[in-house]
Amino acid sequence: MLALTGLAVATLGAAAFVGWVDLHNTDVQASVMAVAIASFAIAALFANGGWCGGVLVGLGVPLAHLYADIAGYQLPYPFPHPMSSFLALVPALAGAITGLALRAGIAQARA
């Protein structure tokens, strides 16, 4: 139960941070790096469901864009297609897979 709570808190915190980074930078590289690193860390740290938490971090970007649209916040860069924010799931998935691979490699080295 404690691990599930930790996973949920880490995922929500990382997704909120990624959304904040995306809303406050004019370049996409900072958001991509934040998504990939946070997804990697969550997937590597949490055994059960870490991959799901890692992928959910990528949803921080579309949710931040939805918040900006509802709140009337002007993004610091042109954003013509709202569905393109879901491309943040690509580095999230790559980070989660890499984190799982690291976790599996460490488990195999210990055995």
N, C-alpha and C positions, 0 to 999 in steps of 0.2 A: 504494500500500500504506500509506503514511504517513497519507494522508487518511482511509482506512478505519479505521485504528487511532485516529486523532483523533476520528472520528465515534463509534466504539464507546465510547471513554473518556468523551467528553462526554455521550453518551446515558446511560450507566450512572451517571455522577456526578450528572447532573440528575435522573434517576429516583430515585436514593437520596435526594437532597436533598428532592425533592417528597414522597416517602414520610415522611421525617422531619418535614417541616413539617406534614403531615396528622396525624401521630400526636401532635404536641405543641401543637396549637391546638384551641380549642373552636369556632372559627368556620370556615366553609367558604371564605370569601373569600380567605384567605391561601393556601390550597391551589390554588384556581382561578387566582389571579394567578401563583403560582409555576409552575404547569403551562403557562399561556399564554405567559409570558415565556420560559421555557426552551425550549419548542417553537418559538417564533418565532426565537430566537437560533440554535438548531441548524439549522433549515431555511434561514435566511438565510446562515449561514456555510458550510455544506457543500453543494456542488453536487450530487453524486451520492449519493442516498440520504438527503439531509437531511430530506425530508418524512417518510420512514419513521422516522428517529431522533426527529423531533419528535413523531410519534404514539406512539412507544414510551415517551416520557417520561410520557404519561398512564397507562401501566400501572404506574407507581410507586405510585400510590394503592391499586389492588387488591392489589398484592404486599405493600405495607405492612400492609394489613388482614389478609392471609393470615398474615404473620409474627406480627402481634399475636395472632391467634387461636391459632396453634401455640404461641407462647411464653407464652400466658396473660396477656398485657399488657392491662390495662383501658383502653379508649379513653376520652378525656376528654369524650365526647359520646355520646348514645344512638345506636345503629346497628342498627336492626331488620332491614334487608334487605341481605345481603352483596353481592348483584348490583348494588345502586345505586352501588357504588364505581366501576363501569365508566363512570359518567357523566363521569368525569374525562377520558375520551377526546374529549368534545365540545370543551372549551377547548383540548385538545392539537391537535385537527384544525384548529380555527380559527386557532391560533397558527402552525401549520405552513403553512397556506395563505397567511396574511398574510406570513410570512417568505419564501415562494417568490415571492409577488407583488412584494415589495420587491426581491428578487434579480433578477427578470425586468425590473422597471422600471429598475434601475440598469444592467443589461446593455443594455437598449434605449437608454438615454440616452447610453451610451458609444459606441454604434454610429453 
